[in-house]
């Protein structure tokens, strides 16, 4: 029997629709790979082995199988989105182990499209931080398991990069999709506000958090976005040159971007210029107060999510984060800073179709018990690694990370593409050009790593 683990979602769904493989065979192959490798990677909090096989058989029996865009495709879901019959623990001992009675709308759309949920993925407590570890497990970068997969959708990124599933559903409140995607060599798409149903926690972190895709190819990311949004995002019928702004500076003053990430942006810019796009250096007019605005919204979102939970069961870093956030609740609700930010950025994006910038500033921190460390240490580790992502949650605009080369350590490097509201298709098309011009390895060589470790 052919093993379908490691194939793309588009390839797998086509094979199922054409009867070349059954949904059960596809799901069983991925479950076997999860059993073999997830002990090293730590992607899943829970694996739905029997339920997933039963649901694969249900997909096979559907009369509309031949038209399902994700026919038989195994997917992983972040552990803060409801999956019928499963609990959401949000990486915490303070949450209840109560099964959900319904699917989150995004999960329902994936299932309606023929996808099979094989498990829920690990997250940091309350999905707060940019590394993924806690009482339910530690998600490691499959390319270098001594390093964190990132966060907070770290388990989903680890699962896709390890070939345990072709797609993962995550969400992004301050970079929570794009950070782990960049660490793990994936396409990570945060759609603009209102494109995909949100409903994440209590208020979507003041409407900053969006659900989106983690995938190994641009085609798969486009496919998943189409399903989640309920409408297509096709390439332009008559593609023409785009105006691309190139910036290598951090949006936060005083935080530098490491040389490999700056070099990746410049190389990507040269490739796009060679492909006929109008490319020029230009920095967005970030306000001086951006770092404080980001901190206020980040902590205030946690303050809301922590309400009703027993503080004695929360880690110290989460308690402090929420306590800081309570001081900012009133100002964050007024939304003045975000409106001012959008007003500053709109003229810039009137002149540029796409912003090309670093996805990260530093490689991922070591995989370690960050949940046992102090708040300030976590804050610094998160901020120096990923100062380039939060601004686009504050603006509510689409942003996408694309693998681009490797770091000196041998782990993936990445760049980030940003556009004005409604630019998702344009960002995907630009990413597809980069994918063609500089292809990447889709999944980590876990078999080779295991063989080397056994010697």
N, C-alpha and C positions, 0 to 999 in steps of 0.2 A: 504494500500500500504506500502511495506517495505521501510524504509528510508535507503538509501545507503550512506548517509553522515557519515564519520568516518571509512568507509571500506578502505582497501588498494587498490592501483591502479590495482595490479595484480588480486585481487579478483573481482573487479568491471568489468574490461575488460573481464574476463572469463565469468561472468554472462551475459554481453551484447552479447558476441559472441554466447553463447549457447541459447539466446532468453529468459532467465529468467527475464530480466528486459530490458526496452528500454532506449536508450540514453536520451530521454526527461525526463523520470522518475528520472534517476540519476542526471541530471543537475538541475531539478526542486528542488529536495531534498537538494542539496548543496546551491542553491540560497536562499531557505527558511532559511537555517542555517546562511548564510551570513547576511540576513536581521535581523535575531534574535540577532546575537552576534557581528557583526563587529563594531557596535557602541561602544562596550567596548574594542575591540581589535585594531581597526584602521589599518587593514591589507591593505585595498584597497583604491586606489585613485579613481578608477572608476570601476563600476560593469556593465557588458554587458548583462543585464537581457534578453531583447528581442532578441538581436543578438545571445546570447548563446543558447537560446531555439530553434531558427530557425536553427542554425548550428547543434544542436543535432538531429533535424529531418533529416538534410542532411546526417549525419553520418548513421542514421538508414536506409536510402534509398540506401546506397552504396552497389553495388554488391559484394564487397570484404569484407563486414562486418565480416564475419566469420574468417578472417585471420588477422584482425587489432590488433596489440599488445597493443594499448591503446584505444580500442573501447569504445567510450562514456565516457572516463575518463575526468572529469573536471580538468583543470589546470589553474594556475595563472601565469602571466608573469610580470617580473620586468619592471618598468616604464622607462627603457632606451633601450628597444628592440622593434622594430617596429611590431605593430599588425595592419593589414590592416583595415583602417577605423577609427583608434583611434590615438590620439596624444600621443607624449612622452613629459612629462613635466619635468622629471628628478628632481622632488622635488623642483622646482624653479619657481619664478614669472618672471624670465628673459627669459624663453623659450616660443616658440610660440605654440598656441593651434591649430595646423594644423594636420589634419588626415593624417596618412601614406597611401601611395598608394600601399604598398606591405607589405608582411610579412618578418621579419628577417628570414634568413635561418633556424635557430633553431626552430622558431615558425612554419615555413612551414613544417619542419620534424615532429613536434608534431601533426600538423593537418593531415598530410598525414597518420600518424599512427592511426588516429581516435580520437585524443584528442579534447576537446572543450574548448576554451579559455573563462573563465567566467569573467575575469577582469584583470586590471593592478594594481600592488601593490605599496604601498608607499615606497619612498626612501628618504634619506637625500639629500640636494641640491647637484646636480652634482655627486651624489653617492660617496661623498668624505669620510664621517665619519662613525664611528663604532656604532652610534646610529641613529635611524630613526625618524626624526621629521622635521617639516617645515610648509610652507604655505598650503600644501595639506593634512596635518594630521600627527598624531603621532602613530607609531606602537609600541604596548605594548606586553610584554611577556605574553601569555595566562595563564601561570602557576602562575604568580604574576603580575597583571596589574599595580602595582606601579612601575615596572621595565621596562626598555627599552627592546625591542625585539632584540636589536643589529642592526648592519648595515654593509654594506649598503643594503643588501637584506633582511632588517628587515621585511618589509611588507609580503614578500613571506614566511619567516619563521613563522611569526605570523599566516598566513592563514593556513599553513599545521598543525602547532601545535594545532590550534583551531578546526581542523577538517572541515574547510571551503572548502578545496580542498585536494585531496590526494597527489598532486604533485605541486611544483612550480618551475618555471624556473628563475634562478638568475644568477649572475656572481660574480667573485671574483678577485679583483685587488690587495688587500693587506690583504685578509681574509674575504672579504665581503659576502661570502657564509658560511664559516666555523664559523665565529663569531656568527651570529644569530642562526645557527644550534645548536651550543654548548649551547647558552643561552636557547633555546626553546626545547631542547631534541630531536633533529632530526639528521638524517644522512645527512651530507653536503659534497658533493664531488666536489673538484676542479680538473678537469683532467689536465694532462700534456699539454704542449704547442703543438698545432696542432691536438689534438685528436678530438675536437669539433669545428665547425666554430665559430670564435670570432666575429669580426666586431662590437666592442663595442666603441662607440664614435669615436674620431679621432685618430686612431692608437693603440687602445687597451691598453692605458697606457704603451706605449713602449713595447708592446707584453707581458705584465705581466698579463693582465686580461683574464680570461677564463669563458665561459658559462658552467653551470652545474646544478645539481639537488639538490633539497631539498625534502626529503621524510621521512616517518616514519619507514620504514624498509629497510634493506639492499637489499632485493629482488626488492623493488620498485626503489631504487637508481640504481641498475644494469639495470633494465628494461628501465628506462629513459635514462641512458647513452647509452644503445644500440641504442635507437631511435635517440638520438642527434648525435651520432658518425657515425651512419649508418653501424655499424658492431657489432657483439656479443662480450661479455666479459664473457665467460663461466668460471666456476670453473675449476681448473686443473683436467685432466682425472685421474691422479695418484697423489693425494695430498701427500706431504711428509712434514717433519719438515722444518720450516723456521728459518733462523738466525735473531733473533729480538734484536735490540739494544734498550736499555731503558735509557732515559734521562729525568731528571726532572728539568733541569736548563733552564733559559730563554736564547734565542739566543742573546738578548741585554744585555750587561754588565750593572750591577747596577739596574736591574729590577728583582725583586724576583717573584717566583710563589707561590701562596697561598697554605697553607697546604692541603685543600680538594682536589685540583687538583693534587698535588704531590701524595697524598694517592691513588687517583683513578688510576694513572699511575702504581703505585707499585702493586695494587690489580690486575689490568689487566695483568701485567707482570706475576704475580703468576699463574693466570688462564691459560695463554698461555703456561707457562712452564709445568703446570700440564697436558696440552693437548699434550705434546710431543715436543714442539718447543725448539730450543736452544736459551735461553734468557740470556742476560748479560748486565750489566750496561756499557754504553759507550756514551760519549758526542761527537756530531759532532764538527769539528774544525772550529767553527764560527770565522770570522775575527773580530778584535777589531773595525774596521770601519763600521760594519754592520748597526748600528743604523743611522749613517749619510747617508749611501748609501740608506737605506730605506726611510729616510726623503726626500732625493733629488728626488727619483723616485716618491714618493707619491705626493709631491707638484708639480713637473714638469708635471705629468699627468693632474693635475687640471689646470695648466697654459694653456695647450693646449686646454682642453675642454671649458675653459672660454672665449676663443677668439671669438669675434663677438657678445658676449652677453653684454647687457647694464649693466655696473658695478653698476649703481644706483639701479638696481633691484636685485642684488645679496646681500646675507647677508654679514655682516662684516667678519665673520670667513672664508667664501669662498673667499672673495676678498684678505684677507691677505694670505691665503693658496696659491692662484694663484700667488700673488706678490712674495712670497718666492720662488715658483717654477720657476719663470722666471730666477732667478739667476743661476739655476742648469741646464737649458735646454741643453747647449752645452756639459757639461760633461756627462749628461745622454744619449744623443744621441750617444756618443762614445762607450758606453756599456762595457767599460773596467772593471769596478768593478764587473759587473755581470759575465763576463767571468772568472775573478779571483775567484769569489765565487764558481762557478761550478767546477773549477779546484781543489779547496780545498776540496769540498764535494765528488767528484767522488771516491777517494780511500776509503773513509769511507763506501760508499754504495757498493763498490766492496766486502767488507767484511760482509755486513749486507743486508738482503733482505728487511727488514722493520724496520723503526724507530718508536718506540712508545714513545710519549711525551705528555705534557699537551696541551689541546685544547685552554685553556685560563689561565690567572693568577689570575683573580678576577671575582666575579659575576658581572652581568650587572649593569650599572649605573641606577639611578632612571629615570623613564620616566619624562622628563622635557623639557622645551623649550631651549634645547641646542643650537638651531640655533640663539637664541637671546644673547648668551653668547660669550665671547671673544675667539679668536683663541687659545691662549695659554692654556686656561682652557679646551677647547675641546681636544687639542693635548695631554695634560697630562692624561685626563680621558680615551682617546682611548688607549694611549700607555701602561699605567699601567694595563689595563684590558686585552689587547690582544697583548703581545709582541711575541707570539709564532707562528704567522701566516705569516707575510710578507716575511720571508726568502724564503719560497717555491714559492712565486710569482716571486721573484728576480731570483731564480734558474730556474723557468719554469717547475718544477717537480710536479707530482700528490700528493695530500694530501687530507685526508678525516677525518672528525670528527664523532665520534660515541658516542651516549649517554652512560653514565656509572654511575649509581647510582644517588644520590641526594646530594645537598649541605646542610649544616646545616639549611639554610633558607627554605628548602623544594623544591626549584627549581632544575631543572636538572643539573647534572654535566656531563662532557664529557672528552674523551681522543682523541688524534689525531694520525693518522697513516700516514706515509710518505714513499715514495719509489722513486726509480730511474725512468727515463723516460721509459714509457711502462709498469709500474707496476700497472695500474689501477685494473686489474683482481685480482692480488695478494692482493692488499689492500682491495678490496671488500670481498675476501674470508676470510681474517683475521678478518675483521669487522663482517662477518657472524658467525664466531666462537665465538666472544665476545657476539654477540646477543644471541646465543644459551646458552652460559655459564652464562650470566647475563642479562636476558631480561629486557626491559624497558616498561613503560606505553607509548603508542603511542600518545595519544592526551590529552590535558588538560581537567579536569572535569568541563567544563563551566556550565553545568546544575546544578551541586552541588554548585558551587560558586554562581550562580544566586539565588538558593534556600536559601542559607545561608545569602546572602545580603538582601533578602526580609523579613527575620525574624526580 
